[in-house]
Every structure is written in C-alpha cells, then in structure tokens.
C-alpha cells in the first residue's frame, strides 16, 4: 500500500499533483510571515501575573514543566501515526469493528457529540486537509477493549479487506491490529489522566486571577472532567503547487480550556492585533488556549483566541493531539456581555450554524442584540 492510500480520496490529488479543488479555500497568508513568541507559563511555579497577562492579552500560552512523561507522549504519537497510516477504507470501519466509543473523522473538525462529522451548509468551504480520531475519555475502559470472539472475528474479516498480499497473514495481522488498538487505548487513557490534572489545576489558577470565589460544585460545573475528549489529528503533505490550503480553518474553540501537543512540523497560527502569526513548535512543551466558555465565564476579561492550521512546509505531514474540556451541560453561564445560556444550548446553536451556514458563529449568537437562530 502506498502512503497516499491511507488518506481520504479527496486528499489524494492534492498530495500527488497539487490540485486545489478538494480542499478548503485559500486564506491570506501571514502578513509578516514570521513566528511569534507566546507567553510561557511554568507549571511547577505558576506566576499569577504572567498567567493573567497571557489570558487577557493573548488567550494562549506555552506550558513548560507540565509533568506529562515524555516517553508517554512519544509512544502515543508513534502508535497513533501507525493507526492513521492504515488504508482509508479500513480506518472508516476501525472502531465500529470492535464497538469502540472512539471514531474516525476527516475533512472537518466540526463533529457532533458522537464524534461524527457534521454535514455543513452550502456556504461552507470544501474539505479541510485534516483527519483524525475522536476519543471521549469517560467512555474508555481499555480493559474491555475487543474482549469477545465476535469482535475478533470481525477484525479478521476487516483485515482481509485491507489488501493483504498473503492470505496466511490475515489472522496474524488481525491480532496485531487488536494489540495495537488496545495499546493506543491504554496510552491515550493515561495521557488523558495527566492532561485532565493539568486542566483542572490551570482552571483553578485562572479562576483565582479573576477573583472568582467558586465552590467545589461550581468548579465542577464550569469544568466537568467527564466531558474531556482528545482528538488526534493528522494533516497530509501536499504538492508544492497546491499553495497554502488550510489544514484547519479559522475558528475559536468551544471549550473552557484546550491543551495541544504538536510535533516539530508546526503550522498553528493565531490572530494577534488583527494579523496572523505562526506559533513556532517547542519540544517537550504544551500549548494551552482558552475557549469560548472561558471567555464567557470571565465576562470577556479573557479571550478565546482565533486560530487556524496552515503548514509552512507542504512536503511533510503534521501530527498533533488536542484535549478539550467543557462545562456541565446544564450549567447556566451568566455574563454581562451575553444572554444567560447553558453549554447544551451553546453546542446546539453551533451545530445549527455549521449545518445551515457552513461555519460556527459562536458567542456572537448570545450577545443581547443577537436573535438566536435555532
């Protein structure tokens, strides 16, 4: 199998010959075409003054000394890259074959609660150059992964459909895939525990900088650990003549906090002072950005940063892992800048906009002067 066959058919022409028709519309490049240094927070000794400035002026910061074991991060990247390198047709069936809560998506980061891609409205640009796995952490008991004969038989048939050259290899490949998927599940569970710990600690520190006096119940309402999910992304290489097709279009995250681990390829860009700048990757660090819910909770004191993904080096693929965490679904978020809303209402409005308009409107839908669209 060629590496191209592991990508969705819509991506293959871009990879091979630079055709643009299947990818998202090209957006203006960085005005200054340069990197920008975002604030750095030391997790071992949180400086509240630096944290306040980062949240207020940037909405994004780099986290060092985060405590996530580096071998774990390396192993997770290696095995997720291996699974993402499976033939495209197999990846579509990968998790359904073993009744896993994880799912595969491609062409858009806009997913519903089940992890399936939303059908976008006619005004949407074409497919974004991204694919990946959606992992709801609270539904991941790795110990029950592929634990019956029926699921193993399903995987054997699944492997048979993957262009295996020698039929005698089918069963061994199926069992190898079972082992690989189990290992992926175990690793991402462990990674999720570390990242959740970081998210909870950061939220508590951010709440203190806002002088929010929250009870334990209120803290868990605003940042509910069971809502945490991880998405593993892969962005393909492309022919140099394809220009700068977006891997992920301009957006803000709907989360309270998002925590990104990216490889050395880079490609994350942020909006700062009405201009686009590249965030240069730094080994062994994490990138934390505030989402829409944090902006609303802070009454617009802190910002949900606009960002996108656009690789400068078109000849290499990009791999990243991002954690998102949200409020309790029925928690009412009150702000002088927005109508009172629950996260459930916000999520439903975002999905309605994506499906009808092709794009997310977000918090602007909840300003006092804006009528709801549902």
C-alpha positions, 0 to 999 in steps of 0.5 A: 500500500502506498502512503497516499492510500491511507488518506481520504480520496479527496486528499489524494490529488492534492498530495500527488499533483497539487490540485486545489479543488478538494480542499478548503479555500485559500486564506491570506497568508501571514502578513509578516510571515514570521513566528511569534513568541507566546507567553510561557507559563511554568507549571511547577511555579505558576506566576499569577501575573504572567498567567493573567497577562497571557489570558487577557492579552493573548488567550494562549500560552506555552506550558513548560514543566507540565509533568506529562512523561515524555516517553508517554507522549512519544509512544502515543504519537508513534502508535497513533501515526501507525493507526492513521497510516492504515488504508482509508477504507479500513480506518472508516470501519476501525472502531465500529469493528470492535464497538469502540466509543472512539471514531474516525473523522476527516475533512472537518473538525466540526463533529457532533457529540458522537464524534461524527462529522457534521454535514455543513451548509452550502456556504461552507468551504470544501474539505479541510486537509485534516483527519483524525480520531475522536476519543471521549475519555469517560467512555474508555475502559481499555480493559474491555477493549475487543474482549469477545470472539465476535469482535475478533472475528470481525477484525479478521474479516476487516483485515482481509479487506485491507489488501493483504498480499498473503492470505496466511497473514490475515489472522496474524495481522488481525491480532496485531491490529487488536494489540495495537488498538488496545495499546493506543487505548491504554496510552491515550487513557493515561495521557488523558489522566495527566492532561485532565490534572493539568486542566483542572489545576490551570482552571483553578489558577485562572479562576483565582486571577479573576477573583472568582470565589467558586465552590467545589460544585461550581468548579465542577460545573464550569469544568466537568472532567467527564466531558474531556475528549482528545482528538488526534489529528493528522494533516497530509503533505501536499504538492508544492503547487497546491499553495497554502490550503488550510489544514484547519480553518479559522475558528475559536474553540468551544471549550473552557480550556484546550491543551495541544501537543504538536510535533516539530512540523508546526503550522498553528497560527493565531490572530494577534492585533488583527494579523496572523502569526505562526506559533513556532513548535517547542519540544517537550512543551504544551500549548494551552488556549482558552475557549469560548466558555472561558471567555464567557465565564470571565465576562470577556476579561479573557479571550478565546483566541482565533486560530487556524492550521496552515503548514509552512512546509507542504512536503511533510505531514503534521501530527498533533493531539488536542484535549478539550474540556467543557462545562456541565451541560446544564450549567447556566453561564451568566455574563454581562456581555451575553444572554444567560445560556447553558453549554447544551444550548451553546453546542446546539446553536453551533451545530445549527450554524455549521449545518445551515451556514457552513461555519460556527458563529459562536458567542456572537449568537448570545450577545443581547442584540443577537436573535438566536437562530435555532 
